[in-house]
Amino acid sequence: MNPNLLLAEASFVTSHDAATGYLSSTRGISGATNLYAKNQIGSVYQQLQDGARALDVRPKLLQNGTVVCHHGVI
């Protein structure tokens, strides 16, 4: 990599909303919602194997202490 390259000029392969690879698209309202919200196919590991070098993962702590991935309203 060119040491004189500015960070703003560099390109990075990233996986937007990486955790949506785990959403299923089964029938029903949740399946339809998941299909609408899904940005990725495959696990996080598969996304890295496919060349992603940065993952957009946004954890959210629920009131019951469970941590889930959350991005937007869905």
Secondary structure as GFF3:
##gff-version 3
##sequence-region A 1 74
A	DSSP	three_ten_helix	7	9	.	.	.	ID=ss1
A	DSSP	beta_strand	14	15	.	.	.	ID=ss2
A	DSSP	three_ten_helix	18	22	.	.	.	ID=ss3
A	DSSP	alpha_helix	29	37	.	.	.	ID=ss4
A	DSSP	alpha_helix	44	49	.	.	.	ID=ss5
A	DSSP	beta_strand	54	55	.	.	.	ID=ss6
A	DSSP	beta_strand	59	61	.	.	.	ID=ss7
A	DSSP	beta_strand	67	69	.	.	.	ID=ss8
###
